[in-house]
Amino acid sequence: MVDLGWDDAADVVIVGGGGAGMRAALAAAKEGSDVVLLEKMDHPGGKTAMSIGIITASETPYQKKAGVKDTHAKHFADLAAMAKAAGQPVDVPATKFMIRECSKEIDALHKLGVKFTGPHPEGPHGTPRMHVIQPDCRDMAEKLVKACKKAKVRIMCNMPGAELVLDAKGEVVGVRADGPDGPKHIQAKAVVLAAGDYSANTAMVKQVAPKLKLAEPLRAFATGDGHRMAMRIGAATRNMARVNTPQMRFPGWPHVEPSPGLVGAGAVLVDGAGKKIKTVLDESVLLPGFEDRWEDIFIVIDKATAARLAKPADDVGPGRDGWVRTGKPFIGTAPKVGYAYLEDCRDWQWHHEARSLAAVARHIKCTTGALEKSLGKGSEGPYHILGPVRRVIANSGGGVSTDFDLNVVTPDGKPIKGLFGAGVNARLISFMGGHGYAFAWAMASGRIAGGNAAKHAKKVKL
Ligand SMILES: Cc1cc2nc3c(=O)[nH]c(=O)nc-3n(C[C@H](O)[C@H](O)[C@H](O)COP(=O)(O)OP(=O)(O)OC[C@H]3O[C@@H](n4cnc5c(N)ncnc54)[C@H](O)[C@@H]3O)c2cc1C
């Protein structure tokens, strides 16, 4: 007998305590598994807790209540049209699977006490499908933590998973975690990788997307540990070159991505010296015209520009539809409201109001003269200042290849026994255009991976 010197044992070990990991933990615990959840940081939540909270779903009770007639088939047709427009092939069974499973999460989360607004319109979808978590994803993540504790999931924080442990047959039998007191070997009948994305792993990003201009990551914890652990034992990966183009995001809550339409309406972007930043507008990616600008940026909106933006009075319903009906720009997709108008920003720390240009200059710490030049003659207050906003890499989209059971697979498609993937760590599809799928996929894949890991664990004797 070989004594592997296990420090702990569980039926299912989950690496990563974001949405996917916690959802997997709950599903495994529901099947009767003893579950250990390893979280690298001092609290679970991950990018899930930072998310805007948009789920694009069909056949939901919210649509029904709002009188919106929708089907998964119509949803699929819209996605297929988007894929065609983007020149991308559609994996029909996988796309249908994701639509169905992601949509189910509206009900599943509702049962955990999570509420939504919507359906809001969601271009280019032909039907309102955007559901927005209430009050926000920080609250939702805490509900998941509470539910995990209630289900007796053993959450271990500051305990990053480091390597998978294999037996002589190459089957996954445990995880090494590198905690504050040194390595801890945890025996497991099944492991779920749910450690989030790799946008903060510069070496990995350089390798998979060499042409991407390297911006700072939105959060440093996203080092792709789950991808690395799986790749090290021969797992296949998919779409690893898919790393979000550096986009503008407010580093403070909420992490809204300002809408490109703002510049079209007259908003001016300035640097810390008050100098205007030239922008180029693109329909899909925000303001990519200033490739090498990585510093704090401020968005200044004067009285005339503010009048051109959508307002709550423009909404008729269901959901935030004023901007669609009028064609006026909104500020960005945002928690709670779906599409934020200027009026909503007053609740957020990165919004400031100033009656005069001198007050704007005082806030930005630049000269009034520089701002006068940037905003041009005729600009009048009151002003709104949004910022600072920075250009960051918010996410990476590649993942470990899985089958429909969320079993991690090798390049020849064979499942690696005992290893499952969820959230950003699980990818079984290439194209899922539009937004509102990453978050829902974290939840849906977590549910499926956790449930199947528990079922696998029942069959394993260690
Ligand atoms: C600002 C922002 C807004 C977004 N808004 C939306 C939206 O509205 N709709 C949408 O569909 N998607 C959105 N997304 C994307 C979506 O939120 C994520 O894709 C999804 O939540 C990822 O879930 P996850 O569980 O896979 O990863 P995460 O939630 O990032 O969880 C990963 C967890 O693993 C932990 N971890 C990392 N390494 C280890 C390790 N070695 N051991 C243990 N733990 C580890 C991390 O600390 C983290 O807690 C947004 C993303 C961002 C950044």
The ligand as a Gaussian input file, in Angstrom:
#p B3LYP/6-31G(d) Opt

LIG

0 1
 C      -17.669000      43.610000     -14.415000
 C      -18.272000      42.365000     -14.973000
 C      -19.600000      42.346000     -15.316000
 C      -20.159000      41.186000     -15.858000
 N      -21.484000      41.195000     -16.158000
 C      -22.035000      40.091000     -16.705000
 C      -23.420000      40.041000     -16.988000
 O      -24.160000      40.970000     -16.710000
 N      -23.926000      38.913000     -17.562000
 C      -23.143000      37.852000     -17.878000
 O      -23.645000      36.876000     -18.431000
 N      -21.839000      37.841000     -17.558000
 C      -21.278000      38.934000     -16.968000
 N      -19.970000      38.908000     -16.613000
 C      -19.234000      37.653000     -16.738000
 C      -19.661000      36.699000     -15.624000
 O      -19.905000      37.409000     -14.435000
 C      -18.594000      35.648000     -15.378000
 O      -18.239000      35.027000     -16.596000
 C      -19.071000      34.548000     -14.422000
 O      -19.665000      35.111000     -13.277000
 C      -17.893000      33.691000     -14.052000
 O      -18.234000      32.798000     -13.032000
 P      -17.174000      31.743000     -12.524000
 O      -17.727000      31.137000     -11.313000
 O      -16.751000      30.879000     -13.657000
 O      -15.883000      32.626000     -12.136000
 P      -15.712000      33.615000     -10.896000
 O      -17.002000      34.155000     -10.442000
 O      -14.638000      34.583000     -11.259000
 O      -15.207000      32.651000      -9.743000
 C      -13.926000      32.090000      -9.736000
 C      -13.520000      31.937000      -8.293000
 O      -12.395000      31.065000      -8.225000
 C      -11.464000      31.598000      -7.304000
 N      -10.157000      31.018000      -7.633000
 C       -9.276000      31.351000      -8.595000
 N       -8.223000      30.526000      -8.576000
 C       -8.451000      29.634000      -7.588000
 C       -7.725000      28.528000      -7.067000
 N       -6.521000      28.181000      -7.546000
 N       -8.253000      27.834000      -6.035000
 C       -9.440000      28.195000      -5.476000
 N      -10.151000      29.249000      -5.917000
 C       -9.675000      29.940000      -6.975000
 C      -11.567000      33.099000      -7.481000
 O      -11.061000      33.767000      -6.356000
 C      -13.086000      33.241000      -7.640000
 O      -13.735000      33.375000      -6.407000
 C      -19.383000      40.043000     -16.049000
 C      -18.041000      40.043000     -15.676000
 C      -17.484000      41.190000     -15.139000
 C      -16.049000      41.160000     -14.736000

